[in-house]
Amino acid sequence: MHKTNDEYQLALDGKKKILQECQKEKNLDSCMKCEKLFKCEIRENYVKSVYESMSHGETGGFEF
């Protein structure tokens, strides 16, 4: 069962909110300034959600 565009957007919005809360908690305006940048599950989940929202769960390249 494929998600709808709205479901991808809702998932992305939720992951973005979690990411922003983490940044706020650490008093950062970007993950690039965080010492856990490459080992952060929150950021990894957000990035994955961005790709899924762009590809709608399909594998392969993106169409912009």
C-alpha positions in Angstrom: 0.0 0.0 0.0 1.4 3.3 -1.1 1.2 6.5 1.0 -0.6 9.5 -0.4 1.2 12.8 -1.0 -0.5 14.1 2.2 0.9 11.2 4.2 4.4 11.8 3.0 4.1 15.5 3.8 2.7 14.7 7.3 5.6 12.3 8.0 8.1 14.9 6.8 6.5 17.6 8.9 6.6 15.4 12.0 10.3 14.6 11.4 11.1 18.2 10.8 9.4 19.2 14.1 11.4 16.6 16.0 14.7 17.9 14.3 13.9 21.5 15.1 13.1 20.7 18.7 16.5 18.9 19.0 18.3 21.9 17.5 16.4 24.3 19.9 17.2 22.1 22.9 20.9 22.2 22.0 20.7 25.9 21.1 21.8 25.3 17.5 20.4 26.7 14.3 21.8 23.9 12.2 22.7 20.3 12.5 26.0 21.1 10.8 27.1 22.6 14.1 26.3 19.5 16.1 29.0 17.1 17.3 26.6 14.2 16.5 26.0 15.2 12.9 26.9 11.9 11.2 25.7 9.7 14.0 22.3 11.3 14.7 19.2 9.1 14.4 16.9 12.2 14.4 18.8 13.8 11.5 19.0 10.4 9.7 15.2 9.9 10.0 14.5 13.5 8.8 16.8 13.0 5.7 15.1 9.7 5.0 11.7 11.3 5.2 12.8 14.1 2.8 13.9 11.5 0.2 10.7 9.6 0.7 8.5 12.7 0.3 10.4 13.5 -2.9 10.3 10.0 -4.4 6.9 9.0 -2.9 8.6 5.8 -1.7 9.9 4.7 -5.1 13.5 3.8 -5.6 15.6 5.4 -8.3 16.2 9.0 -9.2 14.2 12.1 -8.4 12.2 14.2 -10.7 12.2 17.9 -9.9 
